[in-house]
Amino acid sequence: MAAAERDPRVAHAADWNPRDPEVLGNQIHAYDGMRASCPVAHSDYLGWSVFRHEDVVAVVTDHDTFSSAVSRYPAVPNGYDPPQHDPYREIVDHYFTDEHMAAFEPACRAVAREMVERLPRRETVEFIADFALNYALKVQGAWLGWPGHTEEALRHWTASNHRATLARDREQLDAVATEFDATMRRVLDDRRATRDEGTADAASASASADIISELLGETIDDVPLRDDEIVSILRNWTVGELGTMSASVGILVAYLAEHPDVQDDLRNNPSNLPAAIDEILRMHAPLVSNRRVATRDVELGGRRIFAGDRITVIWASANRDEAVFGEPDDYQPERNADRNLLYGRGIHDCPGAPLARLQLRVVLEELLAAVNAIEVADASPADFASYPASGFRTLPLIFR
């Protein structure tokens, strides 16, 4: 269809309200309903929301029609399209090889074991605030080699970014981004100064032997990465990932508490954990959505989408599509693995998937080995997080 057919004065009618209290109260349930009643739906808040597995795959694998360049800020590499995307993705992938993951696993396990050992037994624990978020912060800091004092800064940035994103407060989003960027630039300057001084004492060598120092040495066509590009990578690896890691830990442990048969199986057969983790997070996605923008006029799910329209792919719905998975809450790790979109699809799939899988497997291994039972602490309705977050706001549990 020709772009000239569009009348820019005619606005799309709203099919739904993503910020309706009923939607925010239980996103997963609401998206199930949208998938059945209006699988490609428009709203002022999210643009076009795409709910079906087939349509989501069509969007995320067609970067010529649905561009990932949706932000005013550099978003390396997943905010770029080919050919710009490819050399940056090659750099980022280098940090998530099997060798890097094997080298990091002992440090990751040390964080998980220490936190599990400190979990109170036989009393109610507010698991999200007291464990899941802290684990995400500590394990990400250990991977990046950052000092402990950055933990509170990251906690603050994550909360501020969530509030500003939910409110679509452009001024506050800019302030959060500026604060993060300024701090990261100071870290880069410190690492660069340490490297340039060429000091050989053990403390300096240890300080410089981290991921940030490695990023300072990366080049594309023999040109070093700019500071804003490195800051973008670090933003994706910290503020962009902490919320999903915290949500994932909460979702997984909540499921085990509610399904003691699965809990017992995984305690007795920890080799089943990788497949189980992916399947549980298929049913309750830790990452709700990603954004695209249409580059040309196109039809999707029977709806006319114009060049320049915003697209929101709803992973949390696509991974529950009955046409692909049957009953969406039917726990079938082996059957559903190949079609699971937990880490995306296509050239923009999640580069950090190996690290996320390692962090989740290790923390569940440690938790299941250390406790005999995980139980829901009370019968109150689930306190779900609301968009753009997923998982739970609060999660009272008992460990025995």
Buried (B, 14 or more C-beta within 10 A) or exposed (E): EEEEEBEEEEEBEEBBBBBEEEBBBBBBEBBBBBBEEBBBBBBEBBBBBBBBBBBBBBBBBBBEBBBBBBEEBBBBBBBBBEEBBEBBBEBBEEBBEEEBBEEBBEEBBBBBBEBBEEBEEEEEBEBBEBBBBBBBBBBBBBBBBBEEEBBEBBBEBBBBBBEBBBEEEEEBBEEBBEBBBEBBBEBBEBBBEBBEEEBEEEEBEEBBEBBBBBBBEBEBEEEEBEBEBBBBBBBBBBBBBBBBBBBBBBBBBBBBBEBEEBBBBBBEEBEBBBBBBBBBBBBBBBBBBBBBBBBBBBEBBEBBBBEBBBBBBBBBBBBBBEEBBEEBEEBEBEEBBEBBBBBBBEBBBBBBBBBBBBBBBBBBBBBBEBBEBBBBBEEEEEEBBBBBBBBBEBBBBBBE
